Amino acid sequence: MNMPSRRSFLINTANGLGGIALASMMHEQGVLHAQPFPADHKTSLRPVIDASQPFAARQPHFAAKAKNVLMIFCSGACSQIDTFDYKPELIKRHGQPMPGGESLITFQGSQGNLTKSPWDFKPYGECGKMVSDLVPMLGEMADDMCFIHSLTGKTNTHGPGENFMSTGFTLDGFPSMGAWATWALGTENQNLPAYVAIPDPRGTPQSSVNNWGPGFLPAAFQGTDFNATQPLRNLDRPEGIDAATDKATRNFLQHLNRKHLEQFPGDSELSARIASYELAAKMQLSVPEVSDLSTESAATIKMYGADDTQNELKASFARNCILARRLVEKGVRFVQVFNGAYQTGGEGVSNWDGHKVLAEQYAKHGPVLDQPTAALLKDMKQRGLLKDTLVVWCTEFGRMPTFQAGASGRDHNPAGFTAWMAGAGVKAPFTYGATDEFGYKAVENVATVYDFHATILHILGLDHERLTYYHNGIDRRLTDVHGKVISDVLA
């Protein structure tokens, strides 16, 4: 083999470095991409963000049906069989082996016989939707709901399942749906966070802050977590500092920050940091105001069940639902309310993970969810908020139509489960998709979580295929490389 001369080696090296530099410049200008785009590729539509006003309201890709999203997330995998997915054949064959499932092994092992719900179903509303007696007040709102009975997931494990529903990926480190929405659209209220996560009073869901994290998006777009019981941390004025002194200090700090920024024009990171400090200062006044439920009428408090002295869990969740409505009223773009929390050793009392004693466990959770959530829908409808707000109810996956062998509960089931929407942009009453005769697998109009996410973004006026963020050599999306809008549910 002939070795290159010293001169040819240096020339080839220089040419190579030049090529690398050219490729980098072309990529930055959007001319060069990591992979060739197919002929039907849609170019990205990324928001143009003023670093000094990162939360300023921005225009969607096309006319939006909804301005805000309010999501209720039942942590622990709420059973579709025992709430919204009525299966007469399951009732008829109660106690029999599931056809074709005799040797089925699921998340926690082998399965027993088909088991009907401990709760009866009956028709609700003018539409006659069959809903379980576990959630009768939600049943009364059936005419305002758009049910999707054919959702499918990618995992039967809680943490990855919560990640998948909240971020579109089973792994940690990806942006939540609320982060994508607020990065794209900002918010209508500059005195409150663009995105608020309201954890269950008992604690966080199993995947914790991943459910409202920013992933690789700018950190400013993560969810701010607080609830009606636990106010925002580190927000109160220090003891010994009166209001006038605190305000004067903030004004002086703002003056210094602005003078400092004048020395570094165009420094987006510095602008963003100053903007976050200023938002924190505004929140000292705005968050206590929006969290103060004492201004609500006695009738509203009673409607939600926030005055229930016999069931403090229900009362606490009810207060969180009122807080969620108040945040939407104030123009917060994305509000995520969690029902159920992960507690080590707390099975049976903390969330919807009904493996062992489903009837006993769900009898506690049903009332906690039912009245406050139904009141939230009713209240928002009365106030006209559903005209601009999409309400979403979801969980990480479903449950089996069988009881686990040797237990009185249902195992995990991502093969077919239910979510519902209400408000702006969706048909109601409406039912889309179906599971099989036992509620085990989605068989009609099968939909993925990717499709679910694509539909929510579409209602917000965002094209899920064009809303991308370049990260580690890839144009990332909430829907990865999948998903289609479920057009049949759109109003």
Sequence and secondary structure as in RCSB ss.txt:
>XXXX:A:sequence
MNMPSRRSFLINTANGLGGIALASMMHEQGVLHAQPFPADHKTSLRPVIDASQPFAARQPHFAAKAKNVLMIFCS
GACSQIDTFDYKPELIKRHGQPMPGGESLITFQGSQGNLTKSPWDFKPYGECGKMVSDLVPMLGEMADDMCFIHS
LTGKTNTHGPGENFMSTGFTLDGFPSMGAWATWALGTENQNLPAYVAIPDPRGTPQSSVNNWGPGFLPAAFQGTD
FNATQPLRNLDRPEGIDAATDKATRNFLQHLNRKHLEQFPGDSELSARIASYELAAKMQLSVPEVSDLSTESAAT
IKMYGADDTQNELKASFARNCILARRLVEKGVRFVQVFNGAYQTGGEGVSNWDGHKVLAEQYAKHGPVLDQPTAA
LLKDMKQRGLLKDTLVVWCTEFGRMPTFQAGASGRDHNPAGFTAWMAGAGVKAPFTYGATDEFGYKAVENVATVY
DFHATILHILGLDHERLTYYHNGIDRRLTDVHGKVISDVLA
>XXXX:A:secstr
     HHHHHHHHHHHHHHHHHHHHHHHTTS  SS   TT          TTSTTS    SS  S SEEEEEEET
TT  STTTT   HHHHHTTTS  TT TT EETTEEEEEE   SS EEEETTTTEEEETTSHHHHTTGGGEEEEEE
EE S SSHHHHHHHHHHS SSSS   HHHHHHHHH  S TTS SEEEE BTTB  TTGGGGG  TTS GGGS EE
  SSS  TT S  TT  HHHHHHHHHHHHHHHHHHHHTSTT HHHHHHHHHHHHHHHHHHHHHHHH GGGS HHH
HHHHTTT SS HHHHHHHHHHHHHHHHHHTT SEEEEEE    TT TTTSSS  SSBHHHHHHHHHHHHHHHHHH
HHHHHHHTTGGGTEEEEEEES EE SEEETTSBS  EETTSEEEEEEETTB SSEEE EE TTSSSEEES EEHH
HHHHHHHHHTT  TTT  EEETTEEE TTTT     GGGB 
